[in-house]
């Protein structure tokens, strides 16, 4: 019988203490403890090291990085990400009656450009591209994606995508949301016995969780982007004097993302699962592909 009816504990900000008894119980009950900074960045994750057969999986992951298996995984992830971008943009284009003709044409034009990249990837086979070429295709598709979203997010308040250090509300929402997603993917990665820093798309660099960033590409649209678009329909994000999101905005962002994580979608097995569970199942499938030579199956919303 489980003592803690929790899947994870998240500690956000400074000055919060928990007891060693709680940490011990959480590890025994396989409840992960997440420590996040006030900006939402992952500081640490506490999880028992005995929850997975990590060494065989980790060795297979490192070995695959230099083989066609690694190239296949990288190309499949990029294609799935582009497909998720297409899915979200097509939902917006077909579901909104408030878009003017000019805006609708812009979105359609960018959609066609993204589709060309997806079609090109499909035509190249599973290992037909170098990593540099793959990154170029992914970068072009993402640029078109953000250009298409600009009139939706507000052309005056969203000039373009900016990563860490952004000071505008929209990019701050996106960066904070991706930090929440990173924590979800990290949890799934540790449970699957995979190494967070051994990636296939993103280059290895000290302090850079390359595999986490790889796997996150599969879930940016269904978990974060769609949540923020829905949030902005009824709420205007606010920043504190420090330039960080205020607590009300952070709370509403968490609520919007948790709504998506709790939503049920059809997975590869044909069954409906909570999106949070799909993250875990997908990472497990990647681990099985790397470790046991099982067929690679990557999920996306676009069919």
CORURLIN-V62718 format. One record per residue. N is the residue number from 1. PHI is phi in radians with two decimals (NA if undefined). BURIAL is 1 if it has 24 or more other ideal C-beta (glycine too) atoms within 12 Angstrom, else 0. Layout:
# CORURLIN-V62718
n/phi/burial
N/PHI/BURIAL
N/PHI/BURIAL
This chain:
# CORURLIN-V62718
n/phi/burial
1/NA/0
2/-1.39/0
3/-1.34/0
4/-1.77/0
5/-1.59/0
6/-2.29/0
7/-1.77/1
8/-2.82/1
9/-2.13/1
10/-2.01/1
11/-1.94/1
12/-2.01/1
13/1.74/0
14/-1.87/0
15/1.34/0
16/-1.84/0
17/-2.11/0
18/-2.33/0
19/-1.48/0
20/-1.14/0
21/-1.12/0
22/-1.14/0
23/-1.08/1
24/-1.09/0
25/-1.11/0
26/-1.07/1
27/-1.12/0
28/-1.12/0
29/-1.59/0
30/1.05/1
31/-1.79/1
32/-1.39/1
33/-1.84/1
34/-1.90/1
35/-1.93/1
36/-2.06/1
37/-1.33/0
38/-1.14/0
39/-1.63/1
40/1.59/1
41/-1.33/1
42/-1.23/1
43/-1.68/0
44/-2.82/0
45/-2.25/1
46/-1.86/1
47/-2.64/1
48/-1.12/0
49/-1.31/0
50/-1.83/0
51/-1.54/1
52/-2.64/1
53/-1.48/0
54/-1.16/1
55/-1.19/0
56/-1.19/0
57/-1.13/1
58/-1.11/1
59/-1.12/0
60/-1.16/1
61/-1.11/1
62/-1.14/1
63/-1.15/0
64/-1.18/1
65/-1.07/1
66/-1.83/0
67/-2.16/0
68/-1.10/0
69/-1.08/1
70/-1.15/1
71/-1.13/1
72/-1.10/1
73/-1.11/1
74/-1.05/1
75/-1.17/1
76/-1.19/1
77/-1.15/1
78/-1.09/1
79/-1.10/1
80/-1.12/1
81/-1.09/1
82/-1.07/1
83/-1.11/1
84/-1.18/1
85/-1.10/1
86/-1.05/1
87/-1.05/1
88/-1.16/1
89/-1.14/1
90/-1.18/1
91/-1.07/1
92/-1.13/1
93/-1.13/1
94/-1.57/0
95/-1.76/0
96/-1.88/0
97/-1.68/0
98/-1.68/0
99/-1.34/0
100/-1.34/0
101/-1.05/0
102/-1.10/0
103/-1.15/1
104/-1.08/1
105/-1.17/0
106/-1.08/1
107/-1.10/1
108/-1.09/0
109/-1.12/0
110/-1.20/1
111/-1.05/1
112/-1.10/0
113/-1.14/1
114/-1.17/1
115/-1.06/1
116/-1.07/0
117/-1.16/1
118/-1.13/1
119/-1.10/0
120/-1.11/1
121/-1.07/1
122/-1.09/0
123/-1.41/0
124/-1.61/0
125/1.37/0
126/-1.34/1
127/-2.35/0
128/-1.53/0
129/-2.18/1
130/-1.30/0
131/-1.12/1
132/-1.10/0
133/-1.15/0
134/-1.10/1
135/-1.13/1
136/-1.12/0
137/-1.13/1
138/-1.07/1
139/-1.15/0
140/-1.14/1
141/-1.09/1
142/-1.15/1
143/-1.07/0
144/-1.12/1
145/-1.06/1
146/-1.24/1
147/-1.12/1
148/-1.19/1
149/-1.42/1
150/-0.97/1
151/-1.18/1
152/-1.33/1
153/-1.36/1
154/1.91/0
155/-1.06/0
156/-1.44/0
157/-1.68/0
158/-2.27/1
159/-1.33/0
160/3.02/0
161/-1.28/1
162/-2.29/0
163/-1.51/0
164/-0.99/0
165/1.66/0
166/-1.09/1
167/-2.02/0
168/-1.55/1
169/-1.05/1
170/-1.18/1
171/-1.15/1
172/-1.12/1
173/-1.06/1
174/-1.09/1
175/-1.12/1
176/-1.17/1
177/-1.09/1
178/-1.19/1
179/-1.16/1
180/-1.11/1
181/-1.09/1
182/-0.99/1
183/-1.16/1
184/-1.12/1
185/-1.20/1
186/-1.05/1
187/-1.03/1
188/-1.12/1
189/-1.14/1
190/-1.13/1
191/-1.19/1
192/-1.45/1
193/1.40/1
194/-1.60/1
195/-1.60/1
196/-1.08/1
197/-1.77/1
198/-1.83/1
199/-1.67/1
200/-2.15/1
201/-1.87/1
202/-1.31/1
203/-1.25/0
204/-1.20/0
205/-2.74/0
206/-0.91/0
207/1.43/0
208/-1.79/0
209/-1.36/1
210/-1.04/1
211/-1.18/1
212/-1.03/1
213/-1.12/1
214/-1.04/1
215/-1.18/1
216/-1.06/1
217/-1.01/1
218/-1.31/1
219/-2.25/1
220/-1.07/1
221/-1.25/1
222/-1.18/1
223/-1.62/1
224/-1.79/1
225/-1.03/1
226/-1.14/1
227/-1.14/1
228/-1.21/1
229/-1.05/1
230/-1.16/1
231/-1.09/1
232/-1.21/1
233/-1.21/0
234/-2.28/0
235/-2.54/0
236/-1.80/0
237/-1.13/1
238/-2.19/0
239/-1.95/1
240/-1.40/0
241/-1.08/0
242/-1.25/0
243/1.64/0
244/-1.58/1
245/-1.07/1
246/-1.33/0
247/-1.12/0
248/-1.12/0
249/-1.14/1
250/-1.07/1
251/-1.08/0
252/-1.17/1
253/-1.14/1
254/-1.02/1
255/-1.09/0
256/-1.14/1
257/-1.22/1
258/-1.13/1
259/-1.06/0
260/-1.14/1
261/-1.10/1
262/-1.49/0
263/-1.23/0
264/-1.74/0
265/-2.23/1
266/-1.37/0
267/-1.70/1
268/-1.05/1
269/-1.35/0
270/1.47/0
271/-1.79/0
272/-1.57/0
273/-2.27/0
274/-1.08/1
275/-1.05/1
276/-1.06/1
277/-1.24/1
278/-1.08/1
279/-0.99/1
280/-1.13/1
281/-1.13/1
282/-1.15/1
283/-1.13/1
284/-1.11/1
285/-1.14/1
286/-1.11/1
287/-1.08/1
288/-1.14/1
289/-1.09/1
290/-1.24/1
291/-1.60/1
292/-2.05/0
293/1.05/0
294/-1.34/0
295/-1.09/0
296/-1.37/1
297/-2.25/0
298/-2.09/1
299/-1.54/1
300/-2.61/1
301/-1.41/1
302/-1.51/1
303/-2.17/0
